[in-house]
Amino acid sequence: MKMTIKMPRVGETVDEVYLVNWNKNVGDVIAVGDSLMDVETDKATVEVPSPVAGTLLEIFFKDGDEIKTGDPIAICEGA
């Protein structure tokens, strides 16, 4: 089953972040808790863990893009 991964909230007052880099690529098998990407807030760089397990099928953002909390960031095919 395909699942949409959404950008989680990374801080109480953080509504948008900037993508630093993806730590996984399309086609990679991911597990719950794997580091999907690194994002930058106005105060820190934060790892975003995967909330699901499966195969990463599609990513929607590239390095430097602004991402808002709740935005779809990727599609995963469940294991």
Secondary structure in CASP SS format (residue, H / E / C, confidence):
PFRMAT SS
TARGET T0000
AUTHOR 0000-0000-0000
METHOD secondary structure of the structure
MODEL  1
M C 1.00
K E 1.00
M E 1.00
T E 1.00
I E 1.00
K E 1.00
M C 1.00
P C 1.00
R C 1.00
V C 1.00
G C 1.00
E C 1.00
T C 1.00
V C 1.00
D C 1.00
E E 1.00
V E 1.00
Y E 1.00
L E 1.00
V E 1.00
N E 1.00
W E 1.00
N C 1.00
K C 1.00
N C 1.00
V C 1.00
G C 1.00
D C 1.00
V E 1.00
I E 1.00
A C 1.00
V C 1.00
G C 1.00
D C 1.00
S E 1.00
L E 1.00
M E 1.00
D E 1.00
V E 1.00
E E 1.00
T C 1.00
D C 1.00
K C 1.00
A C 1.00
T E 1.00
V E 1.00
E E 1.00
V E 1.00
P E 1.00
S C 1.00
P C 1.00
V C 1.00
A C 1.00
G E 1.00
T E 1.00
L E 1.00
L E 1.00
E E 1.00
I E 1.00
F C 1.00
F C 1.00
K C 1.00
D C 1.00
G C 1.00
D C 1.00
E E 1.00
I E 1.00
K E 1.00
T C 1.00
G C 1.00
D C 1.00
P E 1.00
I E 1.00
A E 1.00
I E 1.00
C E 1.00
E E 1.00
G E 1.00
A C 1.00
END
